[in-house]
Amino acid sequence: MEDAEFSYEIRIPKERIAVLIGPKGKVKKDIEDATHSKLDIDSTEGDITLSGDDSLGMYTAREIIKAIGRGFNPEIAMLLLHQDYTLEILNLPDYLGKSKNKMIRIKGRIIGENGKTRRLIEEHTETSISVYGKTISIIGKIENASVAKKAIEDLLSGAPHAAVYRWLEKKRKDLKMREAYDFPVDHEKM
């Protein structure tokens, strides 16, 4: 029986194509090698055709490409090769509507003065966060990314920074405790 060939069409912002390709094609080749897939990139349109016969590898390659398209550097995006890592993308118009002014204000709320809020969420959850275009994206271990996403959603819905910081502090202790004792995750309490 022959292996089935899969293919996906993905579009990323044109200004992110050079990052996806990398110096002398290194990033593209690294993704192809790690995921057993092939990337055909149309750099004028930002269209990528991803093909291969390893469905898990293809899914992972697609997530890495999406992450690079959402502003992550390739080293962080490649963390998605680990099965316990995930990419969460929050589409700001889903939360805020189409108001440009509201979007600029809210992005400022998430980033914080001199990047303080984003840095604090990243440190407390051991995740990486990218605020790019109309999205806020998170890469991290599945449980940690879920905590970071909740903190960002709370800020999006107008929760005071201090309340979110306190909640993150408590969650960080819970995550550390669970990690130390390797307790199973209770998603109901998240």
Backbone bond lengths (Angstrom), bond angles and torsions (degrees), N, CA, C in turn:
res aa  C-N    CA-C-N  psi(-1)  N-CA   C-N-CA  omega(-1)  CA-C   N-CA-C  phi
1 M - - - 1.463 - - 1.522 109.78 -
2 E 1.317 117.49 132.40 1.461 121.23 -178.88 1.525 110.36 -80.40
3 D 1.347 114.38 150.91 1.459 119.18 175.19 1.523 109.02 -70.76
4 A 1.314 115.87 139.65 1.463 120.30 177.25 1.522 108.91 -74.73
5 E 1.308 116.08 142.63 1.461 121.29 177.76 1.530 107.47 -97.86
6 F 1.320 116.71 127.06 1.456 121.83 178.45 1.521 108.32 -106.45
7 S 1.317 115.89 154.30 1.455 118.32 174.60 1.526 109.76 -152.11
8 Y 1.316 115.28 141.26 1.472 122.85 178.81 1.521 108.51 -126.36
9 E 1.300 115.16 147.99 1.462 121.51 170.36 1.519 106.47 -106.12
10 I 1.314 116.37 129.41 1.468 121.03 179.39 1.518 107.22 -131.61
11 R 1.309 116.61 143.09 1.467 120.43 174.92 1.520 107.68 -122.33
12 I 1.321 115.54 132.66 1.459 120.60 174.52 1.529 107.76 -126.81
13 P 1.327 117.79 161.77 1.470 119.13 179.06 1.537 110.85 -56.81
14 K 1.337 115.42 138.38 1.474 120.50 -177.11 1.522 112.40 -55.34
15 E 1.338 116.56 -35.88 1.474 118.74 -177.96 1.533 112.57 -70.16
16 R 1.332 117.86 -8.52 1.475 121.09 178.23 1.539 112.26 -98.58
17 I 1.338 117.20 -7.22 1.470 120.76 -178.09 1.532 111.46 -60.93
18 A 1.331 117.57 -44.04 1.476 120.58 -179.12 1.525 110.61 -60.39
19 V 1.328 117.07 -36.01 1.470 121.13 178.53 1.525 109.48 -67.31
20 L 1.340 116.72 -41.27 1.464 121.70 179.57 1.535 111.11 -63.50
21 I 1.316 116.23 -40.11 1.466 119.86 179.87 1.534 109.86 -72.81
22 G 1.333 116.33 -45.36 1.462 120.81 178.87 1.517 112.00 79.36
23 P 1.360 115.44 169.44 1.470 119.37 -179.78 1.533 110.14 -61.03
24 K 1.323 116.09 125.75 1.468 122.80 179.70 1.536 112.60 54.63
25 G 1.345 116.74 29.08 1.464 121.03 176.56 1.517 114.63 76.51
26 K 1.344 117.32 12.65 1.460 121.01 -174.12 1.536 113.20 -62.65
27 V 1.329 118.47 -46.54 1.472 120.93 -177.22 1.529 109.77 -62.97
28 K 1.332 116.76 -46.74 1.471 121.68 178.34 1.525 109.92 -56.23
29 K 1.332 116.85 -47.26 1.468 121.18 -178.57 1.530 110.74 -64.96
30 D 1.338 117.21 -41.12 1.469 120.51 178.64 1.532 111.18 -60.52
31 I 1.334 116.38 -42.59 1.468 120.33 179.10 1.531 109.74 -64.67
32 E 1.327 115.91 -46.53 1.473 120.25 -179.55 1.533 110.64 -59.66
33 D 1.336 116.35 -46.58 1.470 120.58 -178.23 1.527 111.44 -64.32
34 A 1.334 116.57 -44.76 1.474 120.71 -175.30 1.524 112.59 -70.88
35 T 1.339 116.92 -27.09 1.471 119.50 -174.50 1.538 112.97 -113.23
36 H 1.317 116.76 3.91 1.478 121.57 -179.94 1.525 110.68 53.49
37 S 1.330 115.73 47.51 1.453 120.63 -178.50 1.526 109.34 -133.77
38 K 1.324 115.50 174.22 1.460 121.03 177.91 1.520 108.15 -126.77
39 L 1.336 115.58 134.80 1.458 121.34 178.45 1.516 109.31 -110.88
40 D 1.334 116.75 124.69 1.461 122.00 170.52 1.516 105.66 -109.08
41 I 1.333 115.52 118.49 1.466 120.40 -172.56 1.527 110.44 -113.24
42 D 1.335 115.11 125.41 1.465 121.56 172.88 1.526 105.84 -98.92
43 S 1.325 116.11 98.53 1.468 119.56 -172.74 1.525 112.69 -73.41
44 T 1.334 119.08 -15.70 1.462 118.70 178.83 1.526 111.18 -78.30
45 E 1.316 117.67 -33.08 1.466 121.65 -178.07 1.529 113.64 -102.86
46 G 1.333 117.68 -21.94 1.466 120.22 -175.82 1.515 111.98 86.65
47 D 1.349 116.60 14.96 1.464 121.07 179.27 1.520 110.48 -90.46
48 I 1.304 115.75 137.87 1.466 121.52 178.40 1.522 107.66 -126.60
49 T 1.326 116.30 131.55 1.457 120.83 172.06 1.518 106.29 -107.28
50 L 1.312 115.04 122.90 1.457 122.98 -177.61 1.519 106.91 -108.81
51 S 1.325 117.33 127.59 1.460 118.85 -179.70 1.521 111.01 -138.66
52 G 1.328 115.73 155.92 1.453 121.51 179.21 1.512 110.47 166.05
53 D 1.331 116.72 179.06 1.463 119.00 -178.78 1.525 112.55 -116.81
54 D 1.332 117.32 6.43 1.468 122.39 178.11 1.531 107.50 -105.09
55 S 1.349 116.77 101.70 1.469 119.21 -172.92 1.529 112.61 -61.89
56 L 1.331 118.31 -38.22 1.470 120.13 178.31 1.531 110.41 -67.71
57 G 1.318 116.43 -42.76 1.469 120.66 177.05 1.512 111.53 -60.93
58 M 1.325 116.04 -40.29 1.468 120.95 179.42 1.532 110.58 -64.96
59 Y 1.327 116.11 -44.20 1.465 120.32 178.59 1.531 109.53 -59.72
60 T 1.334 116.22 -45.91 1.466 120.82 -179.20 1.527 110.73 -63.22
61 A 1.337 116.66 -43.89 1.469 120.40 178.62 1.532 110.08 -59.64
62 R 1.337 116.23 -43.00 1.465 120.29 179.53 1.534 111.25 -60.91
63 E 1.330 116.40 -42.35 1.468 120.13 178.72 1.539 111.21 -65.07
64 I 1.324 117.21 -40.66 1.477 121.38 178.80 1.530 109.58 -63.54
65 I 1.331 116.83 -44.26 1.469 120.86 179.38 1.527 110.24 -63.13
66 K 1.340 116.84 -44.02 1.478 120.23 177.75 1.529 110.19 -59.63
67 A 1.340 116.62 -42.35 1.471 120.70 -178.85 1.526 110.84 -62.80
68 I 1.315 117.00 -44.33 1.474 120.05 177.88 1.528 109.21 -63.33
69 G 1.322 116.68 -40.42 1.460 121.18 177.47 1.520 113.14 -63.85
70 R 1.318 117.33 -25.51 1.473 122.10 179.59 1.523 111.98 -93.22
71 G 1.339 117.27 11.29 1.462 119.69 170.57 1.515 116.26 104.69
72 F 1.324 119.01 -1.69 1.466 120.01 179.09 1.520 110.35 -77.46
73 N 1.337 115.91 148.28 1.456 117.76 173.54 1.531 107.86 -76.77
74 P 1.337 117.14 155.33 1.464 120.26 -173.83 1.534 114.41 -58.00
75 E 1.333 118.40 -34.30 1.476 119.93 -179.36 1.526 110.36 -61.73
76 I 1.331 116.77 -43.42 1.470 120.72 179.11 1.534 109.08 -68.89
77 A 1.327 117.61 -44.17 1.471 121.24 -179.34 1.528 110.63 -59.05
78 M 1.330 117.63 -35.54 1.468 121.23 -178.21 1.532 112.40 -69.09
79 L 1.333 118.35 -13.18 1.470 120.47 173.52 1.530 110.36 -59.99
80 L 1.326 116.54 -23.12 1.461 120.96 -179.76 1.532 112.03 -67.33
81 L 1.320 117.19 -8.39 1.469 120.77 173.37 1.526 110.49 -67.33
82 H 1.340 116.87 -23.38 1.464 121.34 178.33 1.529 108.02 -81.31
83 Q 1.325 116.85 131.94 1.468 120.59 -175.76 1.523 113.69 -63.73
84 D 1.339 117.62 -23.37 1.464 119.14 -178.48 1.532 112.61 -89.81
85 Y 1.347 117.82 8.10 1.459 122.16 177.42 1.517 109.85 -106.66
86 T 1.333 115.74 150.49 1.456 121.21 -178.94 1.520 110.64 -140.60
87 L 1.322 115.09 161.92 1.458 123.03 174.59 1.525 106.98 -114.90
88 E 1.321 116.15 123.03 1.469 122.20 175.09 1.523 107.08 -111.62
89 I 1.323 117.35 130.90 1.464 120.89 177.92 1.525 108.54 -122.40
90 L 1.330 115.70 121.27 1.463 121.10 175.63 1.527 107.14 -101.33
91 N 1.311 115.98 120.46 1.457 122.44 -179.47 1.537 107.18 -89.63
92 L 1.333 116.97 109.52 1.470 120.87 -172.56 1.537 114.18 -57.47
93 P 1.344 120.37 -39.89 1.470 117.85 178.36 1.539 113.08 -59.23
94 D 1.336 118.25 -26.48 1.467 120.58 176.70 1.530 110.99 -64.61
95 Y 1.315 116.79 -29.10 1.471 121.87 -177.91 1.528 111.83 -96.65
96 L 1.340 117.05 -31.34 1.458 120.45 -167.84 1.519 115.43 -119.52
97 G 1.327 117.70 -6.64 1.460 118.71 -171.61 1.524 109.18 80.02
98 K 1.309 116.86 -160.74 1.465 120.24 -172.53 1.533 114.12 -102.23
99 S 1.311 118.88 5.43 1.466 121.24 -177.29 1.535 111.14 -65.19
100 K 1.344 115.43 117.60 1.472 120.68 180.00 1.527 111.27 -63.49
101 N 1.342 116.50 -42.41 1.469 120.33 -178.73 1.523 111.14 -62.51
102 K 1.330 115.82 -42.98 1.463 120.45 179.01 1.530 109.91 -62.75
103 M 1.333 116.38 -40.78 1.456 121.13 -179.17 1.536 111.13 -64.20
104 I 1.321 116.34 -43.88 1.469 120.44 179.00 1.532 109.85 -62.30
105 R 1.332 116.60 -44.51 1.468 121.32 -179.56 1.529 110.68 -62.42
106 I 1.341 116.52 -46.15 1.467 120.71 -177.22 1.534 110.84 -67.98
107 K 1.337 117.11 -39.62 1.472 118.92 177.39 1.532 109.39 -60.41
108 G 1.325 115.86 -38.74 1.468 120.43 176.46 1.528 111.47 -63.24
109 R 1.324 116.73 -37.82 1.474 121.81 177.25 1.522 111.65 -63.27
110 I 1.328 116.32 -40.37 1.468 121.07 -178.43 1.528 110.18 -72.71
111 I 1.323 116.56 -41.65 1.470 119.68 -179.52 1.526 109.83 -71.79
112 G 1.330 116.45 -43.87 1.465 120.76 -179.51 1.516 111.58 80.74
113 E 1.329 115.09 168.89 1.459 120.81 -179.33 1.527 109.73 -63.75
114 N 1.328 115.63 125.08 1.480 122.39 -177.66 1.532 112.48 54.75
115 G 1.325 116.79 28.11 1.464 120.64 177.44 1.517 114.95 79.09
116 K 1.345 116.77 11.76 1.475 120.85 -174.04 1.532 113.60 -60.08
117 T 1.333 117.15 -47.20 1.466 119.72 -175.21 1.522 110.83 -65.08
118 R 1.335 116.76 -49.02 1.464 119.49 179.28 1.526 110.18 -59.04
119 R 1.322 117.40 -45.46 1.474 121.73 -179.37 1.530 110.94 -60.52
120 L 1.332 116.68 -41.76 1.464 120.48 -179.53 1.536 110.99 -65.17
121 I 1.330 116.90 -42.37 1.470 119.68 178.05 1.528 109.18 -63.51
122 E 1.334 116.49 -44.33 1.470 120.34 179.57 1.529 111.28 -60.07
123 E 1.324 116.96 -45.26 1.470 120.56 -178.10 1.526 111.67 -66.54
124 H 1.325 117.24 -43.76 1.467 120.70 -177.20 1.530 112.62 -69.86
125 T 1.331 116.45 -26.85 1.464 119.13 -176.36 1.533 113.18 -111.12
126 E 1.339 116.06 -1.60 1.472 121.52 -177.61 1.532 110.60 52.12
127 T 1.342 115.08 48.39 1.453 122.12 178.33 1.528 108.51 -123.41
128 S 1.319 116.18 173.65 1.468 122.50 170.82 1.519 106.91 -118.55
129 I 1.334 115.24 137.94 1.463 120.78 -176.73 1.519 109.00 -124.29
130 S 1.331 116.16 135.38 1.458 122.27 176.84 1.528 108.55 -123.25
131 V 1.326 115.79 125.32 1.457 121.63 174.59 1.524 104.94 -105.23
132 Y 1.347 116.36 109.37 1.461 120.34 -171.39 1.526 109.34 -145.35
133 G 1.311 115.60 127.06 1.469 119.52 179.27 1.514 110.75 59.32
134 K 1.324 115.89 -125.21 1.467 121.24 -178.40 1.521 111.39 -103.73
135 T 1.341 115.99 23.71 1.466 119.22 -178.03 1.524 111.42 -132.95
136 I 1.328 113.53 157.54 1.463 122.35 167.47 1.519 104.23 -124.85
137 S 1.333 116.41 124.20 1.460 120.69 -175.51 1.517 110.23 -120.82
138 I 1.325 114.96 150.98 1.465 122.10 -176.55 1.524 108.27 -132.04
139 I 1.325 116.57 134.42 1.467 121.67 170.24 1.520 106.82 -122.66
140 G 1.324 115.28 130.84 1.460 120.35 177.56 1.510 110.20 179.94
141 K 1.321 114.79 -179.72 1.457 119.11 174.39 1.527 106.69 -61.18
142 I 1.308 116.45 148.47 1.468 121.92 -170.43 1.532 112.91 -50.88
143 E 1.320 117.36 -51.28 1.473 119.72 -177.96 1.528 111.14 -65.71
144 N 1.329 116.85 -42.04 1.468 121.01 -179.09 1.532 110.58 -64.51
145 A 1.336 116.82 -41.75 1.468 120.91 179.54 1.528 110.09 -63.53
146 S 1.324 116.56 -35.52 1.457 121.16 178.35 1.537 110.66 -65.02
147 V 1.320 116.72 -40.64 1.475 121.12 177.81 1.535 109.72 -66.16
148 A 1.333 117.15 -44.57 1.470 120.87 179.02 1.530 110.29 -61.21
149 K 1.329 116.57 -41.66 1.467 121.01 -179.97 1.528 110.42 -61.76
150 K 1.324 117.08 -43.75 1.471 120.44 179.48 1.534 110.61 -62.79
151 A 1.336 116.96 -42.11 1.470 120.49 179.05 1.533 110.31 -61.11
152 I 1.330 116.30 -43.51 1.469 120.19 179.88 1.531 110.40 -66.96
153 E 1.334 117.14 -41.94 1.464 120.03 178.47 1.528 110.81 -62.37
154 D 1.335 116.76 -37.87 1.470 119.81 177.09 1.528 110.32 -62.62
155 L 1.335 117.08 -43.31 1.467 120.72 177.92 1.535 110.22 -64.67
156 L 1.328 116.82 -39.86 1.467 120.55 178.56 1.526 111.29 -61.52
157 S 1.339 115.97 -33.93 1.466 118.57 -178.09 1.529 112.05 -88.41
158 G 1.350 116.95 7.31 1.462 120.24 172.33 1.518 116.17 97.84
159 A 1.329 118.55 7.40 1.474 120.30 178.49 1.529 109.41 -61.74
160 P 1.332 117.20 142.83 1.472 119.83 177.88 1.534 110.57 -63.79
161 H 1.332 115.45 143.03 1.470 120.29 179.26 1.532 111.41 -53.85
162 A 1.328 116.97 -43.80 1.477 120.56 -176.42 1.531 110.90 -59.45
163 A 1.329 117.11 -41.03 1.474 120.91 -179.68 1.532 110.04 -65.94
164 V 1.322 117.45 -40.84 1.468 121.76 179.30 1.532 109.46 -66.79
165 Y 1.333 116.85 -40.80 1.479 120.31 178.83 1.532 110.46 -61.73
166 R 1.341 116.67 -42.81 1.475 120.23 178.90 1.528 110.66 -62.66
167 W 1.322 115.81 -44.95 1.466 120.74 179.29 1.532 110.24 -60.86
168 L 1.331 116.50 -42.33 1.471 120.90 179.14 1.528 111.24 -63.19
169 E 1.318 116.13 -40.35 1.471 121.13 179.11 1.535 109.68 -59.73
170 K 1.324 116.06 -44.84 1.472 120.85 178.85 1.528 110.17 -65.00
171 K 1.323 116.98 -45.27 1.461 121.23 -179.97 1.521 111.29 -62.17
172 R 1.340 115.98 -37.87 1.470 119.43 179.85 1.521 110.19 -62.48
173 K 1.331 116.34 -41.78 1.472 120.06 177.59 1.527 110.15 -62.92
174 D 1.347 116.44 -43.10 1.469 120.35 178.08 1.529 111.00 -60.25
175 L 1.341 116.31 -45.27 1.467 120.39 -179.04 1.526 110.82 -63.17
176 K 1.332 116.05 -43.28 1.472 120.49 -179.70 1.534 110.45 -64.45
177 M 1.324 116.05 -42.14 1.457 120.91 179.94 1.525 109.63 -63.20
178 R 1.321 116.32 -47.08 1.455 121.29 -179.70 1.528 110.47 -61.77
179 E 1.344 115.63 -41.27 1.459 120.89 178.78 1.528 110.74 -62.93
180 A 1.319 115.94 -42.98 1.467 120.76 -178.15 1.526 111.33 -64.10
181 Y 1.316 116.36 -38.00 1.462 120.20 -177.26 1.521 112.77 -105.01
182 D 1.369 115.41 -2.28 1.455 121.70 179.14 1.523 111.94 54.63
183 F 1.346 115.64 45.75 1.454 120.86 176.96 1.516 110.14 -73.10
184 P 1.322 117.68 148.86 1.469 118.65 173.76 1.531 109.88 -67.93
185 V 1.294 116.14 154.90 1.457 122.15 -177.29 1.516 109.68 -82.81
186 D 1.343 116.46 134.04 1.455 121.63 173.45 1.533 107.53 -104.41
187 H 1.346 115.90 93.33 1.467 120.57 -175.67 1.524 112.31 -67.82
188 E 1.313 117.96 -19.04 1.472 120.33 179.77 1.526 110.86 -64.34
189 K 1.340 117.32 -30.38 1.466 120.78 -175.36 1.529 112.17 -89.03
190 M 1.330 117.19 1.64 1.469 119.58 -178.01 1.490 111.91 -84.24
